[in-house]
Amino acid sequence: MNTSEIKCFADLPYTRPDMAALKQHLQKRNSSLKPHIQALEQIAIIDEVQKLKSHYQTMQTLRNTAQHRHSRTVFTMRKTPG
């Protein structure tokens, strides 16, 4: 990885996944996989499914990280000196 590609967490955009649209896209791609289509077409479909899944997993990771950071901040703010 090139270090110029590394971003701060705050610079990573989070968009809430549209689960209905994701489900529809995955069902459409899965139904496109037929035994009679060429291998290259199948690979293209699988690549598209992997991109959809990767994007969803990235958004999930960003959300989990943001929630964890927020929880840690709130917990730290509630602590009172002994």
MODELLER restraints for C-alpha pairs under 7 A, 6 or more apart:
rsr = mdl.restraints
at = mdl.atoms
rsr.add(forms.Gaussian(group=physical.xy_distance, feature=features.Distance(at['CA:14:A'], at['CA:59:A']), mean=6.05, stdev=0.5))
rsr.add(forms.Gaussian(group=physical.xy_distance, feature=features.Distance(at['CA:14:A'], at['CA:62:A']), mean=6.73, stdev=0.5))
rsr.add(forms.Gaussian(group=physical.xy_distance, feature=features.Distance(at['CA:15:A'], at['CA:59:A']), mean=6.86, stdev=0.5))
rsr.add(forms.Gaussian(group=physical.xy_distance, feature=features.Distance(at['CA:17:A'], at['CA:56:A']), mean=6.62, stdev=0.5))
rsr.add(forms.Gaussian(group=physical.xy_distance, feature=features.Distance(at['CA:26:A'], at['CA:49:A']), mean=6.49, stdev=0.5))
rsr.add(forms.Gaussian(group=physical.xy_distance, feature=features.Distance(at['CA:29:A'], at['CA:45:A']), mean=6.24, stdev=0.5))
rsr.add(forms.Gaussian(group=physical.xy_distance, feature=features.Distance(at['CA:29:A'], at['CA:49:A']), mean=6.85, stdev=0.5))
rsr.add(forms.Gaussian(group=physical.xy_distance, feature=features.Distance(at['CA:33:A'], at['CA:42:A']), mean=6.22, stdev=0.5))
